[in-house]
Amino acid sequence: MSEYTHIFKGTAFTSKSATDVHILKDYLFFINADGMIVKTVAPEQADYQQLLITYQDQNNFHALAEGQYFLPGFVDLHVHAPQWAQSGTALDIPLYDWLNTYTFPIESKFSDLAFAQEVYEDLVSTLLANGTTTSLYFATVHKDASVLLAKICAEKGQRGLVGKVVMDDPEQNPDFYRDENTKTALEDTEEFILAVKDLAKTTKQGVYPVVTPRFIPSCTDGALKGLGELAAKYDTHIQSHCSESDWEHGYVKERFNKNDAVALHDFGLLGDKSVMAHCNFLSDEDARLFAETGTAIGHCPISNAYFANSVIPIARFHAMGVDIGLGSDVSGGFSPSLFDNARQAVMSSRMLEDGVDTAIVAEKRGVPNSRITINEAFYLATAGGGESLSLPIGRLQENYTWDVQIIDTKISTAKLPIFDQNEDLHDIFQKIMYLVRPENIREVWVQGNKVHTRD
């Protein structure tokens, strides 16, 4: 009996740093029964050939075919799971109207568990097929449907971090869709936390409860304070929206006479396991608070283009030491693919650096040093997401989980334009990041288990 559950051979791309991609050419990866990478061996190492001879004829040895490559599984830091049912619609109206006219009515339907199951099963399968191995989810205010989402993640093999959403302020939320009151919101959240922690005991890849005030405008002070206390009591992850748009940022300043980040911190909602979505309007002082507390930004570049009234200065915040990962923000972002969001992250950063108004002279048109590269966007989708969640995910190296997507560049219906057999591997990496479609993602593995195959 081998001490390794699986051995893989192939070329992989993984982040060495935020700016540099490490190319692991023809490496061997040894995976244990817990789904962890326990050993990586490069061809130049002395024991490589002997290990190859020992294992290559065994059933648990997997060698990539020509034109196939390993990428780490993507980490999506912001998904509104119920909104999958409305993805691609109503993106042309302001955030406040979008929430009240479209989003809250669709989310209210998740009191129906049969409907919730249909949507959530489809969403989790879709995300896995797009290479997303870990997702940080907002569910709805409904406790049972939120537990159901965690169960579906567990069954389908995705690492799900799931939040039962809290919206308890009767002044700010519609009567048809909110928590009954602050007391029930907190009681339901605590019961939800316990149910998901119980489910986690039998889930190899992990499922995690997340304390989830929708955003400050949806919650009373009592709920925000109580949620901070529950997160501390059970050591859970925390998520919310922070300074997303002119409207939300302005609302919090008017209510508390302080910025969103400071208000969240005062309620005990910032910390090493906290991820705040958007954060476009953070001041430098807010960003320093994030860096000091270990709070991460879930950067949602496609959604931001529709609803955030701005481009977030990702390069500046990252240079200040803030953890940052990537989010799809389904359905404020129309695409469930982090490939699409990585591409948009680069494009938006270039537009911020260059500026967009040609009536302004070139030297004053943009914000200098704002651009990020595709290497950095890849880092945000993988290692940055793992660091944001404080989990050993997002890198292909020892003591990290075997969460991978196997990319096939030679699929006849989605062949990448690689015509030189000796093409530079970093060029191939860039082509993968810019051109891959879901059909190129042949297999997806989470924690050493195969969870998706495309025939």
C-alpha positions as CSV (number, residue, x, y, z in Angstrom):
1,M,0.0,0.0,0.0
2,S,1.5,3.3,-1.1
3,E,1.7,6.1,1.4
4,Y,0.5,8.4,-1.4
5,T,-3.2,8.3,-2.5
6,H,-2.3,10.0,-5.8
7,I,0.8,10.9,-7.8
8,F,0.6,13.5,-10.6
9,K,3.1,14.4,-13.3
10,G,2.9,17.5,-15.4
11,T,3.8,21.2,-15.8
12,A,2.1,23.5,-13.3
13,F,1.8,27.3,-12.8
14,T,1.7,28.7,-9.3
15,S,2.3,32.1,-7.7
16,K,5.8,32.5,-6.3
17,S,4.9,36.1,-5.2
18,A,2.2,38.6,-6.1
19,T,4.1,39.5,-9.3
20,D,6.0,36.3,-10.2
21,V,4.6,33.0,-11.5
22,H,6.6,29.9,-10.7
23,I,6.7,27.4,-13.6
24,L,7.0,23.8,-12.3
25,K,8.0,22.0,-15.5
26,D,7.3,18.2,-15.5
27,Y,7.1,18.0,-11.7
28,L,5.9,15.1,-9.7
29,F,3.2,15.9,-7.0
30,F,2.6,13.4,-4.2
31,I,-0.8,13.7,-2.5
32,N,-1.8,12.0,0.8
33,A,-5.1,10.6,2.0
34,D,-6.0,14.0,3.5
35,G,-5.7,15.6,0.0
36,M,-2.6,17.5,0.9
37,I,0.5,17.9,-1.2
38,V,3.2,16.2,0.8
39,K,6.0,16.3,-1.7
40,T,7.0,17.9,-5.0
41,V,9.9,16.7,-7.0
42,A,11.5,18.5,-10.0
43,P,13.2,16.6,-12.8
44,E,16.6,17.7,-11.8
45,Q,16.3,16.3,-8.4
46,A,18.4,13.1,-7.7
47,D,15.4,10.8,-6.8
48,Y,13.1,12.0,-9.7
49,Q,13.9,9.1,-12.1
50,Q,13.7,6.4,-9.4
51,L,10.3,7.8,-8.2
52,L,9.0,7.8,-11.8
53,I,10.1,4.2,-12.3
54,T,8.5,3.2,-9.0
55,Y,5.1,4.8,-9.5
56,Q,4.4,5.4,-13.2
57,D,2.7,2.0,-13.8
58,Q,0.4,2.3,-10.7
59,N,-3.3,3.0,-11.0
60,N,-3.0,6.1,-8.9
61,F,-0.3,7.7,-11.1
62,H,-1.7,10.5,-13.4
63,A,0.4,12.0,-16.1
64,L,-0.8,15.0,-18.1
65,A,-1.1,14.6,-21.9
66,E,0.8,17.0,-24.2
67,G,-0.8,20.4,-24.1
68,Q,-2.3,20.0,-20.6
69,Y,-1.3,22.0,-17.6
70,F,-2.1,22.3,-13.9
71,L,-3.4,25.5,-12.4
72,P,-4.4,25.9,-8.8
73,G,-8.1,25.9,-8.2
74,F,-9.5,29.4,-8.1
75,V,-10.8,31.0,-4.9
76,D,-13.9,33.2,-5.3
77,L,-14.2,35.6,-2.4
78,H,-17.7,36.9,-3.2
79,V,-20.7,35.0,-4.6
80,H,-24.3,35.8,-3.9
81,A,-25.6,32.2,-4.4
82,P,-29.3,33.0,-4.8
83,Q,-28.6,35.6,-7.4
84,W,-27.4,32.9,-9.8
85,A,-31.1,32.8,-10.7
86,Q,-31.0,36.3,-12.1
87,S,-27.4,36.4,-13.5
88,G,-27.1,38.6,-16.6
89,T,-30.2,40.7,-16.0
90,A,-30.9,44.2,-14.9
91,L,-27.3,45.4,-14.9
92,D,-28.2,48.8,-16.3
93,I,-29.9,50.3,-13.2
94,P,-28.4,51.8,-10.0
95,L,-27.5,49.6,-7.1
96,Y,-30.3,50.7,-4.8
97,D,-32.9,50.1,-7.5
98,W,-31.3,46.8,-8.5
99,L,-31.5,45.5,-5.0
100,N,-35.1,46.5,-4.3
101,T,-36.6,45.8,-7.7
102,Y,-34.9,42.6,-8.7
103,T,-32.6,41.1,-6.1
104,F,-34.6,41.1,-2.9
105,P,-37.7,39.6,-4.6
106,I,-35.6,36.7,-6.1
107,E,-33.8,36.1,-2.8
108,S,-37.1,36.0,-0.9
109,K,-38.0,32.9,-3.0
110,F,-35.4,30.9,-1.2
111,S,-37.8,30.2,1.6
112,D,-38.8,27.4,-0.8
113,L,-36.2,24.7,-0.3
114,A,-37.0,22.9,-3.5
115,F,-36.3,26.1,-5.5
116,A,-33.2,26.7,-3.4
117,Q,-31.9,23.2,-4.1
118,E,-32.4,23.5,-7.8
119,V,-30.5,26.8,-8.0
120,Y,-27.8,26.0,-5.6
121,E,-26.9,22.6,-7.1
122,D,-26.7,24.2,-10.5
123,L,-24.5,27.1,-9.2
124,V,-22.0,24.9,-7.4
125,S,-21.6,22.6,-10.4
126,T,-21.2,25.7,-12.6
127,L,-18.5,27.2,-10.4
128,L,-16.6,23.9,-10.2
129,A,-16.8,23.6,-14.1
130,N,-15.3,27.1,-14.2
131,G,-12.3,26.0,-12.1
132,T,-13.5,27.5,-8.8
133,T,-12.6,25.1,-6.0
134,T,-13.4,27.4,-3.0
135,S,-16.2,29.9,-2.8
136,L,-17.2,32.4,-0.1
137,Y,-21.0,32.6,-0.4
138,F,-23.7,34.9,0.8
139,A,-26.9,32.8,1.0
140,T,-30.1,34.4,2.1
141,V,-31.9,35.3,5.3
142,H,-33.3,31.8,5.4
143,K,-31.5,29.6,7.9
144,D,-32.6,26.2,6.4
145,A,-31.8,27.2,2.8
146,S,-28.4,28.5,3.9
147,V,-27.6,25.2,5.6
148,L,-28.8,23.4,2.4
149,L,-26.2,25.4,0.4
150,A,-23.4,24.2,2.8
151,K,-24.7,20.6,2.4
152,I,-24.6,20.9,-1.4
153,C,-21.0,22.2,-1.3
154,A,-20.1,19.2,0.9
155,E,-21.8,16.7,-1.4
156,K,-20.4,18.1,-4.6
157,G,-16.9,18.4,-3.2
158,Q,-16.4,22.2,-3.3
159,R,-14.9,24.0,-0.3
160,G,-17.8,26.3,0.7
161,L,-17.7,29.1,3.2
162,V,-21.4,30.0,3.6
163,G,-23.1,32.8,5.3
164,K,-26.7,33.1,6.4
165,V,-27.4,36.8,5.6
166,V,-28.6,39.1,8.3
167,M,-30.9,42.0,7.3
168,D,-32.9,43.0,10.4
169,D,-33.6,46.7,10.1
170,P,-37.3,47.2,9.3
171,E,-36.6,50.7,8.1
172,Q,-34.1,49.6,5.5
173,N,-35.4,46.2,4.3
174,P,-38.7,45.2,2.6
175,D,-41.3,43.6,4.8
176,F,-41.3,40.5,2.4
177,Y,-37.6,39.9,2.8
178,R,-35.8,40.4,6.1
179,D,-35.1,38.9,9.5
180,E,-38.2,39.0,11.8
181,N,-36.2,41.0,14.3
182,T,-32.7,41.4,15.8
183,K,-33.2,38.6,18.3
184,T,-34.3,36.0,15.7
185,A,-31.5,37.1,13.3
186,L,-28.9,36.4,16.0
187,E,-30.5,33.1,17.1
188,D,-30.8,31.9,13.6
189,T,-27.2,32.8,12.9
190,E,-26.0,30.9,16.0
191,E,-28.0,27.8,15.0
192,F,-26.7,28.1,11.5
193,I,-23.1,28.3,12.7
194,L,-23.6,25.1,14.8
195,A,-25.3,23.2,12.0
196,V,-22.4,24.0,9.6
197,K,-19.7,23.2,12.1
198,D,-21.4,19.8,12.6
199,L,-21.5,19.2,8.8
200,A,-17.8,20.1,8.6
201,K,-16.9,17.1,10.8
202,T,-17.7,14.8,7.9
203,T,-16.6,17.0,5.0
204,K,-13.0,16.3,3.8
205,Q,-12.5,19.6,1.9
206,G,-14.2,21.6,4.7
207,V,-17.3,23.7,4.9
208,Y,-17.3,26.8,7.1
209,P,-20.0,29.0,8.6
210,V,-19.5,32.7,8.0
211,V,-21.0,35.6,10.0
212,T,-22.7,37.7,7.3
213,P,-24.3,41.1,7.9
214,R,-25.4,42.0,4.4
215,F,-24.0,45.5,4.8
216,I,-24.4,48.2,7.4
217,P,-27.5,49.7,5.7
218,S,-29.4,46.5,6.2
219,C,-28.6,46.0,9.9
220,T,-29.4,47.5,13.2
221,D,-26.6,48.4,15.7
222,G,-27.8,45.5,17.9
223,A,-27.4,43.0,15.1
224,L,-24.0,44.3,14.1
225,K,-22.8,44.1,17.7
226,G,-24.3,40.7,18.2
227,L,-22.7,39.3,15.0
228,G,-19.3,40.5,16.1
229,E,-19.8,38.7,19.4
230,L,-20.9,35.5,17.6
231,A,-17.9,35.6,15.3
232,A,-15.6,35.9,18.3
233,K,-17.4,33.2,20.3
234,Y,-17.2,30.6,17.5
235,D,-14.0,31.9,15.7
236,T,-15.8,32.1,12.4
237,H,-15.0,33.9,9.2
238,I,-16.8,37.2,8.6
239,Q,-18.0,38.8,5.4
240,S,-19.9,41.9,4.4
241,H,-19.8,44.7,1.8
242,C,-17.7,47.7,2.6
243,S,-17.7,51.2,0.9
244,E,-18.9,49.7,-2.4
245,S,-20.6,52.7,-4.0
246,D,-21.3,56.4,-3.5
247,W,-24.7,55.5,-2.0
248,E,-23.5,52.9,0.5
249,H,-20.4,54.8,1.6
250,G,-22.4,58.0,2.0
251,Y,-25.1,56.2,4.0
252,V,-22.7,54.9,6.6
253,K,-21.0,58.3,7.0
254,E,-24.3,60.0,7.6
255,R,-25.5,57.3,10.1
256,F,-22.3,57.0,12.1
257,N,-20.2,60.0,11.2
258,K,-17.4,57.6,10.3
259,N,-16.3,55.5,7.4
260,D,-17.6,52.0,6.8
261,A,-14.3,50.3,7.7
262,V,-14.1,52.1,11.0
263,A,-17.8,51.3,11.8
264,L,-17.3,47.6,11.0
265,H,-14.2,47.5,13.2
266,D,-16.0,49.1,16.1
267,F,-18.6,46.3,15.9
268,G,-15.9,43.6,16.0
269,L,-16.3,42.7,12.3
270,L,-12.7,43.2,11.0
271,G,-10.0,40.6,11.6
272,D,-7.8,38.0,10.1
273,K,-10.7,35.9,9.0
274,S,-12.7,38.8,7.6
275,V,-13.3,39.5,3.9
276,M,-15.0,42.7,2.8
277,A,-16.4,42.9,-0.7
278,H,-15.6,45.8,-3.1
279,C,-14.0,48.5,-0.8
280,N,-13.7,50.9,-3.7
281,F,-14.1,54.0,-1.5
282,L,-11.6,53.0,1.3
283,S,-9.4,55.9,2.4
284,D,-5.7,55.3,3.0
285,E,-6.5,55.3,6.7
286,D,-9.2,52.6,6.2
287,A,-6.7,50.5,4.2
288,R,-4.1,50.8,7.0
289,L,-6.9,49.5,9.4
290,F,-7.5,46.6,7.1
291,A,-3.7,45.8,7.0
292,E,-3.4,46.1,10.8
293,T,-6.4,43.8,11.5
294,G,-5.6,41.3,8.7
295,T,-8.9,42.1,7.0
296,A,-9.0,41.2,3.3
297,I,-10.6,42.8,0.2
298,G,-12.7,40.7,-2.1
299,H,-12.1,42.6,-5.4
300,C,-15.0,42.2,-7.8
301,P,-13.9,44.0,-11.0
302,I,-16.8,43.1,-13.3
303,S,-19.4,44.0,-10.8
304,N,-17.6,47.2,-9.9
305,A,-17.8,48.3,-13.5
306,Y,-21.6,48.2,-13.2
307,F,-22.4,49.3,-9.6
308,A,-19.3,50.7,-7.8
309,N,-19.2,54.1,-9.5
310,S,-15.4,53.9,-9.6
311,V,-12.3,51.8,-10.2
312,I,-10.6,50.5,-7.0
313,P,-6.9,51.3,-6.6
314,I,-5.9,47.6,-6.1
315,A,-2.2,48.2,-6.7
316,R,-2.1,50.9,-4.0
317,F,-4.0,48.9,-1.4
318,H,-1.8,45.8,-2.0
319,A,1.3,47.9,-1.6
320,M,0.0,49.0,1.7
321,G,-0.1,45.4,2.9
322,V,-3.8,44.6,2.5
323,D,-4.7,41.0,1.7
324,I,-6.7,40.9,-1.6
325,G,-8.4,38.2,-3.5
326,L,-10.8,38.1,-6.4
327,G,-14.6,37.8,-6.4
328,S,-17.2,37.2,-9.2
329,D,-20.0,38.9,-7.2
330,V,-22.6,36.8,-9.0
331,S,-24.9,38.4,-10.0
332,G,-23.7,42.0,-9.8
333,G,-21.0,40.5,-11.9
334,F,-22.6,38.5,-14.8
335,S,-19.9,35.9,-15.1
336,P,-19.3,33.0,-12.8
337,S,-15.7,32.7,-14.1
338,L,-12.7,34.0,-12.3
339,F,-10.8,33.8,-15.6
340,D,-13.2,36.6,-16.8
341,N,-12.7,38.5,-13.6
342,A,-8.9,38.2,-13.7
343,R,-9.0,39.7,-17.2
344,Q,-11.3,42.5,-16.1
345,A,-9.1,43.3,-13.1
346,V,-6.2,43.9,-15.5
347,M,-8.3,46.0,-17.9
348,S,-9.8,48.2,-15.1
349,S,-6.4,48.8,-13.5
350,R,-5.1,50.0,-16.9
351,M,-8.0,52.3,-17.4
352,L,-7.4,53.8,-13.9
353,E,-3.7,54.4,-14.7
354,D,-4.3,55.9,-18.1
355,G,-7.6,57.7,-17.3
356,V,-10.6,57.8,-19.6
357,D,-11.5,61.4,-20.3
358,T,-9.6,62.7,-23.4
359,A,-10.6,66.2,-22.5
360,I,-8.0,66.1,-19.8
361,V,-4.3,66.3,-20.7
362,A,-2.5,62.9,-20.6
363,E,-0.3,63.7,-17.6
364,K,-3.3,64.5,-15.4
365,R,-5.8,62.0,-16.9
366,G,-5.0,58.9,-14.9
367,V,-3.7,57.7,-11.5
368,P,0.0,56.7,-11.8
369,N,1.2,53.2,-10.8
370,S,-2.4,51.7,-10.8
371,R,-1.9,49.0,-13.3
372,I,-1.6,45.3,-12.4
373,T,-0.4,42.5,-14.7
374,I,-2.0,39.2,-15.5
375,N,0.5,37.6,-13.1
376,E,-0.9,39.7,-10.3
377,A,-4.5,38.9,-11.3
378,F,-3.7,35.2,-11.3
379,Y,-2.2,35.7,-7.8
380,L,-5.5,37.4,-6.7
381,A,-7.5,34.4,-8.0
382,T,-5.4,31.8,-6.3
383,A,-2.8,32.5,-3.5
384,G,-4.3,35.9,-2.7
385,G,-7.7,34.3,-2.1
386,G,-6.1,31.6,0.1
387,E,-4.3,34.2,2.2
388,S,-7.5,36.3,2.5
389,L,-9.3,33.2,4.0
390,S,-6.3,32.1,6.1
391,L,-6.4,28.7,4.6
392,P,-3.6,26.5,3.0
393,I,-5.1,26.8,-0.5
394,G,-4.3,28.5,-3.8
395,R,-0.7,27.3,-4.3
396,L,0.8,24.2,-5.7
397,Q,3.4,23.5,-3.1
398,E,4.0,21.3,-0.1
399,N,1.6,21.5,2.8
400,Y,-1.1,23.0,0.6
401,T,-4.3,21.3,-0.6
402,W,-4.4,19.5,-3.9
403,D,-7.0,21.9,-5.5
404,V,-6.3,22.0,-9.2
405,Q,-7.8,22.6,-12.6
406,I,-6.3,20.6,-15.5
407,I,-6.3,22.9,-18.5
408,D,-6.2,21.3,-22.0
409,T,-5.0,23.8,-24.6
410,K,-5.6,21.3,-27.5
411,I,-9.4,20.9,-27.3
412,S,-10.7,21.0,-30.9
413,T,-13.5,23.4,-30.1
414,A,-11.4,25.7,-28.0
415,K,-7.8,25.2,-29.1
416,L,-5.4,27.9,-27.9
417,P,-3.1,29.5,-30.5
418,I,0.0,27.6,-29.6
419,F,1.9,26.7,-32.8
420,D,5.4,26.3,-31.6
421,Q,6.2,23.0,-29.7
422,N,8.9,24.9,-27.8
423,E,6.9,28.0,-27.0
424,D,8.0,29.8,-23.9
425,L,6.0,28.5,-20.9
426,H,5.3,31.9,-19.6
427,D,3.7,32.8,-22.9
428,I,1.6,29.7,-22.7
429,F,0.6,30.7,-19.1
430,Q,-0.6,34.1,-20.4
431,K,-2.5,32.6,-23.2
432,I,-4.2,30.3,-20.7
433,M,-5.2,33.2,-18.5
434,Y,-6.6,35.3,-21.3
435,L,-8.1,32.7,-23.6
436,V,-9.3,29.7,-21.6
437,R,-13.0,28.8,-21.8
438,P,-14.8,26.3,-19.5
439,E,-14.4,23.6,-22.2
440,N,-10.6,23.8,-21.7
441,I,-11.0,22.8,-18.0
442,R,-10.9,19.1,-18.4
443,E,-10.8,18.1,-14.7
444,V,-11.1,19.8,-11.4
445,W,-9.8,18.3,-8.1
446,V,-10.5,19.6,-4.6
447,Q,-8.6,18.2,-1.6
448,G,-7.3,15.3,-3.6
449,N,-10.7,14.3,-4.9
450,K,-11.9,14.6,-8.6
451,V,-15.1,16.7,-8.5
452,H,-15.5,17.6,-12.1
453,T,-14.8,16.0,-15.5
454,R,-15.6,17.4,-18.9
455,D,-15.8,14.7,-21.5
